[in-house]
Amino acid sequence: MRILGLDLGTKTLGLAITDKTNLIATPYKTLFYQDYAELISELQKIIVEKDIGKLVLGYPKNMNNTLGEAIERTAKFKQILEQNFTLPIYLIDERLTTKEAEKYLIDTGLRRDKRKKVIDSYAAALILETYLKESRE
């Protein structure tokens, strides 16, 4: 079973997925949404199609380690995930993942308009990589 990484934004959900051995995290896609019901419907399809066994959700702490508005949104989304799926859900500190993803995409020469479409899936891949590293230790 594979692992699906999630990077929740206010309008997007970045997704990343592991390979079948759960060693490598790869950006998968970015979902644009109006409400969480749309996301649940799409996630149900992906979970079945890709044989997902765990979810890893980015936990957006502030840089000074305090909890802010984004944490409330993430906690609500986690609760919705728990109500709709029986998969284990792990929270992973996601500080600086979007900045790191953006730097990587700039370094590869991807134009700004194309970066906006994929940055969240790259951030999700970094969140998932963090989980994979921590679970090996």
Backbone as CSV, one residue per row, in Angstrom:
resi,resn,N_x,N_y,N_z,CA_x,CA_y,CA_z,C_x,C_y,C_z
1,MET,0.832,-1.189,0.000,0.000,0.000,0.000,0.872,1.247,0.000
2,ARG,0.426,2.224,-0.724,1.162,3.479,-0.836,0.705,4.487,0.226
3,ILE,1.457,5.570,0.328,1.143,6.643,1.263,0.866,7.904,0.444
4,LEU,-0.167,8.651,0.843,-0.530,9.886,0.153,-0.226,11.068,1.057
5,GLY,0.576,12.005,0.556,0.892,13.233,1.274,-0.057,14.347,0.870
6,LEU,-0.458,15.171,1.827,-1.428,16.234,1.591,-0.908,17.574,2.108
7,ASP,-0.976,18.593,1.261,-0.623,19.954,1.657,-1.847,20.827,1.430
8,LEU,-2.578,21.120,2.513,-3.832,21.861,2.432,-3.587,23.362,2.390
9,GLY,-4.145,23.994,1.375,-4.140,25.447,1.281,-5.572,25.950,1.371
10,THR,-5.772,27.237,1.208,-7.122,27.790,1.288,-7.955,27.488,0.050
11,LYS,-7.292,27.257,-1.087,-7.996,26.977,-2.334,-7.492,25.723,-3.037
12,THR,-6.388,25.169,-2.546,-5.783,24.018,-3.209,-5.419,22.932,-2.202
13,LEU,-5.287,21.721,-2.704,-4.759,20.606,-1.926,-3.687,19.957,-2.777
14,GLY,-2.436,20.108,-2.338,-1.329,19.472,-3.041,-1.236,18.021,-2.617
15,LEU,-1.008,17.141,-3.583,-0.904,15.714,-3.310,0.440,15.179,-3.780
16,ALA,0.983,14.271,-2.985,2.194,13.547,-3.353,1.953,12.091,-2.995
17,ILE,2.648,11.204,-3.668,2.418,9.781,-3.459,3.756,9.050,-3.402
18,THR,3.794,7.982,-2.633,5.009,7.180,-2.575,4.984,6.136,-3.695
19,ASP,6.156,5.592,-3.946,6.237,4.448,-4.847,5.709,3.225,-4.093
20,LYS,5.674,2.074,-4.741,5.103,0.883,-4.110,5.909,0.389,-2.915
21,THR,7.190,0.774,-2.843,8.028,0.351,-1.717,7.998,1.357,-0.560
22,ASN,7.302,2.462,-0.744,7.209,3.538,0.257,8.568,4.128,0.620
23,LEU,9.449,4.225,-0.375,10.768,4.814,-0.153,10.909,6.196,-0.792
24,ILE,10.155,6.428,-1.857,10.308,7.663,-2.628,8.978,8.402,-2.696
25,ALA,9.012,9.698,-2.401,7.827,10.555,-2.500,7.913,11.361,-3.792
26,THR,6.816,11.389,-4.531,6.767,12.091,-5.808,5.542,13.003,-5.847
27,PRO,5.703,14.243,-6.334,4.525,15.091,-6.507,3.519,14.370,-7.406
28,TYR,2.244,14.451,-7.047,1.223,13.734,-7.813,0.317,14.702,-8.574
29,LYS,-0.400,15.544,-7.858,-1.261,16.535,-8.516,-1.706,17.569,-7.499
30,THR,-2.280,18.650,-8.009,-2.863,19.688,-7.172,-4.348,19.763,-7.483
31,LEU,-5.148,19.686,-6.440,-6.594,19.799,-6.584,-7.021,21.208,-6.194
32,PHE,-7.824,21.836,-7.038,-8.395,23.144,-6.734,-9.816,22.900,-6.256
33,TYR,-10.234,23.576,-5.187,-11.539,23.261,-4.603,-12.278,24.496,-4.107
34,GLN,-13.598,24.326,-3.993,-14.468,25.338,-3.399,-14.838,24.942,-1.965
35,ASP,-15.053,23.627,-1.770,-15.387,23.128,-0.429,-14.771,21.738,-0.228
36,TYR,-14.750,21.302,1.018,-14.098,20.035,1.354,-14.798,18.823,0.760
37,ALA,-16.106,18.931,0.490,-16.838,17.803,-0.104,-16.234,17.423,-1.455
38,GLU,-15.821,18.415,-2.224,-15.159,18.153,-3.509,-13.882,17.346,-3.294
39,LEU,-13.130,17.739,-2.287,-11.862,17.052,-2.011,-12.096,15.608,-1.583
40,ILE,-13.071,15.388,-0.731,-13.353,14.038,-0.243,-13.717,13.129,-1.410
41,SER,-14.534,13.623,-2.305,-14.942,12.838,-3.475,-13.729,12.452,-4.325
42,GLU,-12.866,13.420,-4.580,-11.662,13.146,-5.390,-10.696,12.237,-4.648
43,LEU,-10.532,12.463,-3.345,-9.633,11.615,-2.557,-10.110,10.163,-2.511
44,GLN,-11.417,9.961,-2.454,-11.955,8.592,-2.457,-11.505,7.850,-3.707
45,LYS,-11.584,8.509,-4.843,-11.155,7.898,-6.106,-9.662,7.570,-6.082
46,ILE,-8.870,8.521,-5.637,-7.415,8.350,-5.617,-7.014,7.237,-4.657
47,ILE,-7.636,7.185,-3.494,-7.305,6.174,-2.485,-7.539,4.773,-3.028
48,VAL,-8.630,4.589,-3.735,-8.926,3.276,-4.314,-7.990,2.985,-5.488
49,GLU,-7.894,3.938,-6.406,-7.102,3.755,-7.628,-5.623,3.504,-7.339
50,LYS,-5.068,4.203,-6.361,-3.629,4.127,-6.071,-3.295,3.223,-4.888
51,ASP,-4.292,2.545,-4.323,-4.088,1.618,-3.212,-3.385,2.303,-2.038
52,ILE,-4.006,3.374,-1.545,-3.444,4.180,-0.460,-3.769,3.537,0.892
53,GLY,-2.747,3.435,1.753,-2.931,2.832,3.070,-2.777,3.804,4.226
54,LYS,-2.200,4.999,3.964,-1.996,6.021,5.000,-2.101,7.391,4.356
55,LEU,-2.475,8.363,5.180,-2.477,9.757,4.768,-1.518,10.531,5.658
56,VAL,-0.744,11.424,5.053,0.172,12.284,5.790,-0.212,13.721,5.464
57,LEU,-0.663,14.439,6.471,-1.174,15.795,6.306,-0.205,16.804,6.898
58,GLY,0.114,17.824,6.121,0.992,18.880,6.608,0.347,19.640,7.752
59,TYR,1.143,19.909,8.797,0.681,20.608,9.993,1.372,21.975,10.021
60,PRO,0.632,23.038,9.685,1.243,24.351,9.453,1.478,25.192,10.707
61,LYS,2.475,24.819,11.486,2.835,25.640,12.647,3.460,26.943,12.170
62,ASN,3.372,27.970,13.013,4.069,29.214,12.732,5.564,29.007,12.960
63,MET,6.369,29.890,12.409,7.824,29.760,12.524,8.290,29.783,13.983
64,ASN,7.565,30.474,14.860,7.947,30.534,16.272,7.325,29.392,17.084
65,ASN,6.807,28.378,16.363,6.244,27.162,16.953,4.865,27.358,17.583
66,THR,4.242,28.521,17.337,2.888,28.732,17.845,1.881,28.200,16.820
67,LEU,0.640,28.096,17.267,-0.420,27.610,16.396,-1.271,28.780,15.935
68,GLY,-1.571,28.830,14.647,-2.340,29.948,14.113,-3.601,29.501,13.405
69,GLU,-4.119,30.389,12.578,-5.361,30.168,11.854,-5.290,28.946,10.935
70,ALA,-4.156,28.744,10.295,-4.009,27.615,9.374,-4.134,26.273,10.107
71,ILE,-3.728,26.242,11.361,-3.845,25.014,12.157,-5.319,24.648,12.350
72,GLU,-6.147,25.656,12.585,-7.584,25.401,12.759,-8.185,24.796,11.497
73,ARG,-7.806,25.336,10.345,-8.287,24.813,9.068,-7.815,23.369,8.870
74,THR,-6.585,23.103,9.209,-6.024,21.757,9.068,-6.705,20.779,10.022
75,ALA,-6.951,21.207,11.253,-7.622,20.341,12.232,-9.039,19.994,11.766
76,LYS,-9.727,20.970,11.209,-11.074,20.721,10.689,-11.019,19.730,9.527
77,PHE,-10.056,19.914,8.634,-9.919,19.020,7.484,-9.549,17.606,7.935
78,LYS,-8.673,17.506,8.921,-8.303,16.189,9.459,-9.535,15.480,10.022
79,GLN,-10.361,16.224,10.724,-11.593,15.658,11.291,-12.516,15.151,10.171
80,ILE,-12.621,15.907,9.101,-13.438,15.489,7.951,-12.850,14.237,7.311
81,LEU,-11.527,14.190,7.202,-10.877,12.984,6.663,-11.189,11.770,7.534
82,GLU,-11.114,11.946,8.854,-11.382,10.845,9.779,-12.827,10.363,9.689
83,GLN,-13.736,11.271,9.411,-15.148,10.908,9.285,-15.428,10.135,7.995
84,ASN,-14.571,10.322,6.984,-14.821,9.730,5.676,-13.919,8.543,5.328
85,PHE,-12.804,8.405,6.032,-11.850,7.333,5.719,-11.424,6.623,6.995
86,THR,-11.100,5.354,6.867,-10.624,4.589,8.026,-9.099,4.487,8.039
87,LEU,-8.445,5.197,7.151,-6.980,5.159,7.067,-6.342,5.927,8.220
88,PRO,-5.162,5.496,8.660,-4.435,6.305,9.639,-4.006,7.632,9.002
89,ILE,-4.063,8.692,9.798,-3.683,10.026,9.331,-2.592,10.556,10.256
90,TYR,-1.466,10.926,9.665,-0.334,11.440,10.426,-0.139,12.914,10.108
91,LEU,0.156,13.702,11.139,0.443,15.126,10.972,1.946,15.335,10.974
92,ILE,2.435,16.109,10.001,3.864,16.382,9.870,4.077,17.890,9.762
93,ASP,5.006,18.407,10.539,5.365,19.828,10.504,5.729,20.213,9.070
94,GLU,5.058,21.216,8.548,5.291,21.597,7.156,5.970,22.958,6.999
95,ARG,6.539,23.482,8.060,7.162,24.802,7.964,8.219,24.834,6.856
96,LEU,8.154,25.858,6.055,9.077,26.151,4.960,8.984,25.211,3.756
97,THR,8.057,24.264,3.746,7.991,23.349,2.600,7.616,24.078,1.315
98,THR,6.705,25.042,1.388,6.320,25.761,0.175,7.476,26.602,-0.336
99,LYS,8.205,27.240,0.571,9.373,28.028,0.155,10.440,27.130,-0.472
100,GLU,10.672,25.985,0.129,11.654,25.037,-0.401,11.217,24.515,-1.769
101,ALA,9.930,24.225,-1.912,9.399,23.756,-3.197,9.545,24.852,-4.256
102,GLU,9.239,26.080,-3.876,9.361,27.183,-4.831,10.798,27.375,-5.280
103,LYS,11.723,27.301,-4.349,13.143,27.437,-4.700,13.553,26.348,-5.690
104,TYR,13.137,25.130,-5.420,13.461,24.019,-6.319,12.896,24.275,-7.719
105,LEU,11.642,24.703,-7.796,11.003,24.927,-9.092,11.642,26.095,-9.844
106,ILE,12.040,27.127,-9.120,12.752,28.250,-9.748,14.089,27.765,-10.287
107,ASP,14.799,26.986,-9.481,16.110,26.471,-9.895,16.018,25.592,-11.143
108,THR,14.884,24.919,-11.327,14.723,24.080,-12.514,14.286,24.897,-13.728
109,GLY,14.000,26.200,-13.526,13.656,27.078,-14.634,12.182,27.103,-14.987
110,LEU,11.340,26.582,-14.124,9.904,26.570,-14.398,9.341,27.985,-14.284
111,ARG,8.590,28.391,-15.298,8.002,29.734,-15.314,6.995,29.900,-14.185
112,ARG,6.817,31.140,-13.760,5.951,31.476,-12.625,4.531,30.930,-12.793
113,ASP,3.930,31.081,-13.970,2.555,30.624,-14.174,2.452,29.105,-14.032
114,LYS,3.471,28.382,-14.452,3.463,26.920,-14.304,3.780,26.506,-12.869
115,ARG,4.627,27.284,-12.189,4.958,26.989,-10.776,3.715,27.030,-9.914
116,LYS,2.850,28.014,-10.153,1.637,28.174,-9.346,0.746,26.936,-9.418
117,LYS,0.782,26.232,-10.532,-0.079,25.064,-10.720,0.449,23.812,-10.026
118,VAL,1.764,23.770,-9.769,2.354,22.535,-9.237,3.021,22.678,-7.875
119,ILE,3.178,23.890,-7.389,3.959,24.099,-6.168,3.406,23.325,-4.970
120,ASP,2.078,23.238,-4.858,1.491,22.557,-3.704,1.770,21.056,-3.722
121,SER,1.828,20.467,-4.894,2.151,19.032,-4.959,3.620,18.799,-4.605
122,TYR,4.487,19.745,-4.951,5.899,19.620,-4.559,6.057,19.817,-3.056
123,ALA,5.286,20.729,-2.480,5.315,20.907,-1.025,4.799,19.638,-0.342
124,ALA,3.755,19.018,-0.904,3.231,17.758,-0.355,4.294,16.666,-0.412
125,ALA,5.086,16.658,-1.473,6.163,15.666,-1.583,7.205,15.877,-0.483
126,LEU,7.507,17.125,-0.155,8.452,17.403,0.928,7.885,16.975,2.278
127,ILE,6.597,17.189,2.486,5.938,16.743,3.715,6.018,15.222,3.811
128,LEU,5.725,14.561,2.710,5.759,13.100,2.671,7.175,12.568,2.868
129,GLU,8.170,13.228,2.272,9.569,12.835,2.478,9.954,12.943,3.950
130,THR,9.504,13.996,4.613,9.783,14.167,6.041,9.196,13.001,6.830
131,TYR,7.967,12.638,6.516,7.340,11.499,7.189,8.145,10.217,6.946
132,LEU,8.538,9.988,5.714,9.294,8.771,5.385,10.611,8.711,6.146
133,LYS,11.310,9.848,6.224,12.584,9.904,6.963,12.361,9.627,8.451
134,GLU,11.342,10.277,9.015,11.073,10.114,10.446,10.615,8.686,10.777
135,SER,9.900,8.053,9.884,9.410,6.700,10.162,10.515,5.647,10.048
136,ARG,11.611,6.004,9.380,12.756,5.084,9.257,13.675,5.156,10.464
137,GLU,13.625,6.272,11.186,14.551,6.480,12.317,14.161,5.653,13.527
